[in-house]
Amino acid sequence: MKLTPILALLAMSTTAFAQSGGRPQISAASIDVPGHGPMVYTIAVPRDLRDGEPRPLVLALHPGGGSRGGPFLQQIVAPALRDWGAIIVAPDSPNRRWSVPSAEESVLYLLDDVLEKYDIDRERMLVTGFSMGGAGTWFMATHHPERFTGAIPIASAPRDNPLDRIGPMPVHVIHSRDDELVPIGPARAAADTLAQRGQPTEFTELSGVGHYTMGGYVQALREAGAWMRQQWDR
């Protein structure tokens, strides 16, 4: 895809991250979504990608407050899940919620495009996100469970999403008791509800980490990713 000047600058800004051996090639692009216009996204592709070797796919949903997919991918998701050898795609939301139809439909269209272009392991498709992106993770897992085989919502509440629609998908919830913006109670209650139903569920409770200290969640996401891979390998 042809990059606009702004996207080209964003792609150049990822060069330092992608230089060291073993790290993915990260680039920025956009896709024209019918009925909604262009959606900007950042994608990380393993450098050792080969035909006939399906890779996991991670959909990374960024938080709100003016955040974008590129920094969230580079600073949080890619460092935490580096050893997955996954393709990670991080769209820029056109709205303040991932559940708004224009955002929802654009994300699904982008996913279809990635699935068409890359050899993806359909049994290892994760959705994760932080804050607004965590709420988006709950939304995607409950409204489109056929699209994913794992979910890791971080620093978010499940809101009114129907938890019974997640099905057998493993879910690992990450939250801090010291989150000053999103109370931990609803997230813990959601994890308890899923566990009581016999669903593969894990809850990681952090302490001493505030909502706006996203870097403090990298290790927890790394450990949640290891747990998720154990569920997939069973």
HUHUFEN-V932911 format. One record per residue. RES is the residue in three letters. PHI is phi in whole degrees, -180 to 180 (none if undefined). Layout:
BEGIN
{{RES:PHI} {RES:PHI}}
END
This chain:
BEGIN
{{MET:none} {LYS:-78} {LEU:-89} {THR:-73} {PRO:-54} {ILE:-65} {LEU:-68} {ALA:-64} {LEU:-65} {LEU:-64} {ALA:-63} {MET:-64} {SER:-69} {THR:-89} {THR:-59} {ALA:-61} {PHE:-66} {ALA:-92} {GLN:-74} {SER:-71} {GLY:-60} {GLY:87} {ARG:-85} {PRO:-74} {GLN:-84} {ILE:-111} {SER:-144} {ALA:-112} {ALA:-156} {SER:-144} {ILE:-133} {ASP:-85} {VAL:-97} {PRO:-54} {GLY:85} {HIS:-131} {GLY:87} {PRO:-74} {MET:-119} {VAL:-82} {TYR:-150} {THR:-117} {ILE:-132} {ALA:-111} {VAL:-122} {PRO:-57} {ARG:-72} {ASP:-98} {LEU:-61} {ARG:-134} {ASP:-63} {GLY:82} {GLU:-123} {PRO:-59} {ARG:-114} {PRO:-62} {LEU:-121} {VAL:-119} {LEU:-95} {ALA:-109} {LEU:-103} {HIS:-74} {PRO:-75} {GLY:-88} {GLY:69} {GLY:85} {SER:-68} {ARG:-135} {GLY:-66} {GLY:-59} {PRO:-61} {PHE:-63} {LEU:-63} {GLN:-70} {GLN:-92} {ILE:-120} {VAL:-73} {ALA:-63} {PRO:-62} {ALA:-73} {LEU:-112} {ARG:-58} {ASP:-80} {TRP:-73} {GLY:65} {ALA:-91} {ILE:-90} {ILE:-116} {VAL:-122} {ALA:-128} {PRO:-76} {ASP:-93} {SER:-72} {PRO:-81} {ASN:-138} {ARG:-84} {ARG:-140} {TRP:-74} {SER:-86} {VAL:-64} {PRO:-51} {SER:-65} {ALA:-73} {GLU:-58} {GLU:-68} {SER:-69} {VAL:-63} {LEU:-65} {TYR:-66} {LEU:-64} {LEU:-59} {ASP:-61} {ASP:-65} {VAL:-65} {LEU:-64} {GLU:-76} {LYS:-88} {TYR:-123} {ASP:-84} {ILE:-107} {ASP:-78} {ARG:-68} {GLU:-90} {ARG:-135} {MET:-124} {LEU:-107} {VAL:-116} {THR:-144} {GLY:-176} {PHE:-120} {SER:59} {MET:-55} {GLY:-70} {GLY:-68} {ALA:-62} {GLY:-65} {THR:-64} {TRP:-58} {PHE:-64} {MET:-65} {ALA:-67} {THR:-91} {HIS:-99} {HIS:-138} {PRO:-64} {GLU:-71} {ARG:-89} {PHE:-132} {THR:-120} {GLY:-169} {ALA:-141} {ILE:-131} {PRO:-79} {ILE:-125} {ALA:52} {SER:-150} {ALA:-109} {PRO:-73} {ARG:56} {ASP:-101} {ASN:-68} {PRO:-76} {LEU:-62} {ASP:-70} {ARG:-90} {ILE:-68} {GLY:73} {PRO:-83} {MET:-61} {PRO:-65} {VAL:-131} {HIS:-120} {VAL:-96} {ILE:-121} {HIS:-154} {SER:-109} {ARG:-67} {ASP:-101} {ASP:-68} {GLU:-86} {LEU:-110} {VAL:-115} {PRO:-59} {ILE:-77} {GLY:-53} {PRO:-61} {ALA:-66} {ARG:-64} {ALA:-63} {ALA:-65} {ALA:-63} {ASP:-63} {THR:-61} {LEU:-64} {ALA:-64} {GLN:-64} {ARG:-85} {GLY:82} {GLN:-84} {PRO:-61} {THR:-142} {GLU:-137} {PHE:-128} {THR:-104} {GLU:-104} {LEU:-97} {SER:-137} {GLY:75} {VAL:-121} {GLY:-84} {HIS:-64} {TYR:-94} {THR:-107} {MET:-61} {GLY:-60} {GLY:-74} {TYR:-104} {VAL:-62} {GLN:-64} {ALA:-64} {LEU:-67} {ARG:-60} {GLU:-70} {ALA:-65} {GLY:-64} {ALA:-64} {TRP:-61} {MET:-62} {ARG:-65} {GLN:-64} {GLN:-65} {TRP:-66} {ASP:-82} {ARG:-74}}
END
